[in-house]
């Protein structure tokens, strides 16, 4: 509200009743000219809306100038993904001759195999792993359950980890354990991932969730349909999955070449 008052009064006391829709729009234009982010604009508008609701309730003004003012749409941040060669480089960072390094490599394999969320991976139990059919039973957001197929490679890594001679269990149910044999927390996985990321020399923007975005992008580039990707990732809405169509320049070029009558 302070920002708007400074803009509107121009040296004179602010008259609440004289504030018009036109003045509000001029203020929004001013914010855009000042390179304010959409988030900042939304925050300023929210403050104004709250104030004028109060002013209307207290009968300080007769009309609410915000009623016909539309809020700008939030900026959609495109998910970050990496190339397959970068995936391989990152996965080569753990020392698999070491038990904990072996565990961390298995974690990476599962992230890329199935596009699991960090919390989903940390919450995996032994009973959730169907070795014969290469299936993981996942409990995702909102306690929704889904089945996630995994590759033969990932299933083999996971089986070898579960039968590793150095595995010590304080938790008989959890798949991924810390060095004391208790369930490995999402925070610990994130911290270990950051250490491997630093040693890899890759961008600091990469997180475990980046691997989820990466496999979704790679699936799409290989021809998997959006509905299947939605099911595998556990997205409630297809619109959430559709964002991956904006990520890959290779996919855009391929679609263009296939559909344009004069592309060849």
N, C-alpha and C positions, 0 to 999 in steps of 0.2 A: 504494500500500500504506500509506503514511503517513496518508492521509485515513481509510482504514478502521480502522487501528490507533487513531487518536485517537477515532473514534466508538465503537469496540467496548470499549476497556479501561475507559473511564469512571473514570480515576484509578488503576486497578490494572494491573499488568503483563498484557500480552495472552497468553492461553493458547491456542496454536494448535490444540490438540486439542479445546478446548471450543467452537470456532467452529462454529456450526450453520447449516443452510440457513435457518432462521428468522431468525437474526441477519443473514445476508447479505441477506435480503429486507427486513428492517427498515432496513438500511443503504441499499438502493436507494430505499426509500420516503423516507428522509431526504434523499437527493440530489434527488429530485423535488420535495420540499417546499422545498428550498433553490433551486428553479428552475434546477437544473443542466440543460444541454443534453443531448440524446441522445448527441452526440459525446463529451461529458465522461463520461457514464455508461458508454459503451462502452469508453472509455480506462481508466477505473477498474476495470471488470470484467476487462478484458484483463490488467491488472497483477496482479489477484488470481488469475486463472487460471494465469498464468505462475508466480507464487509457489507456488501449491499443487501444481502439477506438479513443481516442484523439491522441495517438502517431501515429496511422496509418494515421489519417486525416492530421496531421502536418508533415507527412513523416519522423518521427523520427526513425521509424523501417520499414522494408520491409515486415515482416510477423507478424501475430497475433497468438501467441502461445496458446491463449485461445479458438481458433476456434473449436477444437475437444475435449475440456474438458467438460464433462457432469457435471451438478450440481447434488448434492445429493438430494434425495427426502425429502421434509419436513416431520418432525415427526408428525404423526397423534396422537393427544391427545385423549385418550378414554374418553367419557363423564362419569362424576361421577354420580352414582345413589345410592339410599338408600333403605333399606328394608321397607316393608309395616308397620312393627311395629315402625320403626323410623318415618315414615310418620305420624302415629297416635300420637306418642309422641310429634312431632313438632306441630301438629294441635291442641293439647290440651293446648298449651301455652297461646293463647289469652284468656282473661277474657270475656266470651260472655255475662256476666251480664251487662257489660259496652258496650255502643253503638259502640264506636270505636273498641273495642275488638271484638265485633260481626262482624263488617265490615271486620276486618282482617282475621277472621276465614272463612268468605265467600270467600275472595280472595284466601286463601289457597285451599279451596274446588274446586274452579274453575281451579286453576293451575293443580291440580291433576286429575280433571275430564276430562279436554280437552287438556292438554299439551300446554296451551297458552304461547306465548312469553310475557315478561313483558310489552312491548309497546302495544301489542294487548289487554291485559287486561285493561291497563290504558285508552286505547282509546275507550272502550266499551260504547255504548249509549243505552238508554232504548229501542229504536226501534230495536236494534240488538238482543234482547232477546225474543224468541218465547216460552212462558211458556207452551202452550198447547202441542207443539211438542218437547219441550226440546231441542231447537236448538239455537246456537249463530251464528250470522253473523259476521264473522271476516274479518277485513281488515289488511292483513299481509304485508310482505316485497314486495316492488315494487307495492304497492297499489292493490295487488292481493286479490280477495275476495274468501272466502270459507265458508262453513257451518260446524260448529263443534257441534256434538251432546253432550249433557251433561247428567249426571246421574240424576235420580229422586231426589236423596239426594242433589246434588249440585243445582238443579233447585229449590228445596224447600228452601234451605238456601238463595238463591238469591232473591226469591220472598219475604221471610220474611224480608230481609234487605231493599228491595225497599218499603216495607209497614211499616217499623219500625216507631213507634210513635215518636222517637226522631230525625228522619231524617228531616233536614232542607236544603232546596235547594236554592242556588244562581245560580246554573247551572241546568236548567230543562232537559237537554239532557243526561248528564253524569250519568253513573251508580255509579261509585265509587267516593265518595266525601270526602274532608278533613273536619276538624272540623268547618270550616267556610262555608261549603256547596258548595265549588267550586271543580272542577275536581281534583282528587288526581293524583299527578304526579308520573311517574315511579321512580324518585329518592326517593320520600317519601315512596313508597311501598318497595323499596329496603332497605331503612333505617329502616323501621318498621320490616321487615323480619329479618334483622341482629340482632335487639334487641331480637326478639323471639328465634332466633338461639342461642344467647348467654345464654339465660335463660334455653334453652333445654339441654345444655351441649354437643350438637352434634358438628361435625367437622366444623371448620371455612370455609372449602372449599365449603360448601353447600350454594347455592344461589337460588333465584326464578327459575333460569334456570335449576337447579338441579332437581326440581320437574318435569319439562318438560322431562328431560332425564329419570327420574325415571318411569313416567307413560308409556313412550315408551318402556322401558325395561320390565315393568310388562305386558304390552299388548303382547309383543313378547313371554314372558314366558307362557302366558295363551293361546297361539296358534293363535293370530291374524297375518295375513299375512303382509309382508312388504309393499305391494302396498297400503293396507288400512291405515297402519300407516303413510306412506308417505303423503297420502291425508289428514289425520287428523291433522298432524303436519304442513302441508303447505310447505313441502320440494319440491323444483323445480326438483331436481334430486334424483332418487332412491338410488344412491351411497351414498348420505348423510345419508339416513335412514339405509343403510346396516351396518353402524358402530355399531349399537346396537347389532348386532349378535356377536360382540367381547366382549361385556360387561358382559354378564351373564354366570357364570360358571355352573349354574343349567341348562341353555338351552343347553350348549355344552354337558353336561353329558347326558341329555335326548335325544338329537339328536344321540349321539354316541350309546346309548343303543338301540335305535330304529332301527338304520341302520346297525350295525355291526352283521354279521351272527352268531358270537359266543359270543355275549354279554350276553346271558343267558344260 
